[in-house]
Amino acid sequence: MVKYVVPIMLLISSVLMAFAWLGHVKYKHKSFFTALLFSWLLVLPEYLLNVSAIRWGIGTYQPSEMAAMNLCTGVLCIAFVSKMFLGEKLTKRKIFGFVLMAVSILLVVL
């Protein structure tokens, strides 16, 4: 069960982190303090998920495998939030780069 739960926890953690990093940009009219508060409220559950996933995953996954999963999901979630939430145009070159990153993670984990 840990084999499936850990990647899901890391993915959810990455979604929260992507919104903490970029979500406030959509609301530039809000104060810096509001952006800071919004980001930190998202970072706490993100950190709890991330640390828990890594602690539970040791033994099922190697630390380098979990780090690779975490980095890949992080970058893909940044791309998703940039596109879907902020309206950034993802070029073919960027999409190709994200696909290469996903393939590289599969090579590390499998």
C-alpha positions in Angstrom: 0.0 0.0 0.0 2.9 2.4 0.8 4.1 1.9 -2.8 1.0 3.7 -4.0 0.3 6.1 -1.2 3.8 7.8 -1.1 3.7 9.0 -4.7 0.2 10.3 -4.3 1.2 12.2 -1.1 4.2 13.6 -2.9 2.0 14.7 -5.8 -0.5 16.5 -3.5 2.4 18.1 -1.7 3.7 19.4 -5.0 0.3 20.8 -6.0 0.2 22.7 -2.7 3.7 24.0 -3.1 3.0 25.1 -6.7 0.1 27.2 -5.5 2.1 28.5 -2.6 4.9 29.6 -5.0 2.7 31.0 -7.8 -0.9 31.2 -6.7 -0.6 34.6 -5.2 0.7 36.1 -8.5 -2.8 36.0 -9.9 -3.9 38.4 -7.1 -1.3 41.1 -7.5 -3.7 43.7 -6.2 -3.6 42.1 -2.8 -1.0 43.2 -0.3 2.4 41.5 0.2 1.3 40.4 3.7 -1.8 38.7 2.2 0.4 36.9 -0.3 2.8 35.8 2.4 0.0 34.6 4.6 -1.7 32.7 1.8 1.6 31.0 0.8 2.5 30.0 4.4 -0.9 28.6 5.0 -0.4 26.3 2.0 3.2 25.4 2.9 2.4 23.9 6.3 0.2 21.1 5.0 2.6 20.7 2.1 5.5 20.2 4.4 3.6 17.8 6.6 2.7 15.7 3.5 6.2 15.8 2.1 8.0 14.8 5.3 5.4 12.1 6.1 5.6 10.6 2.6 9.4 10.5 2.7 9.4 8.9 6.2 6.8 6.3 5.3 8.4 5.6 1.9 11.9 4.6 3.2 12.2 0.9 2.7 9.8 0.8 -0.2 11.7 3.5 -2.1 15.3 4.7 -2.0 15.8 8.3 -0.9 17.0 9.2 -4.3 13.9 7.7 -5.9 11.6 9.7 -3.6 13.6 12.9 -4.3 13.3 12.3 -8.0 9.5 11.8 -7.7 9.2 14.9 -5.6 11.2 17.0 -8.1 9.3 15.7 -11.1 5.9 16.2 -9.6 7.0 19.7 -8.4 8.0 20.8 -11.9 4.9 19.3 -13.5 2.7 21.0 -10.9 4.4 24.3 -11.5 3.7 23.9 -15.2 0.1 23.0 -14.5 -0.5 25.9 -12.2 1.2 28.3 -14.6 -1.0 27.1 -17.4 -4.4 26.5 -15.8 -4.4 29.1 -13.0 -2.2 31.9 -14.4 -2.9 31.4 -18.1 0.8 30.9 -19.2 1.3 29.6 -22.7 3.1 26.3 -22.7 5.1 26.0 -25.9 5.9 22.7 -27.6 9.5 23.1 -26.4 8.4 23.4 -22.8 6.0 20.5 -23.1 8.8 18.4 -24.6 11.1 19.3 -21.7 8.4 18.3 -19.2 8.0 15.0 -21.0 11.7 14.4 -20.9 11.7 15.1 -17.2 8.9 12.6 -16.6 10.8 10.0 -18.6 14.0 10.6 -16.6 12.1 10.1 -13.3 10.6 6.8 -14.6 14.2 5.7 -15.4 15.3 6.5 -11.8 12.3 5.0 -10.1 11.6 1.8 -12.2 
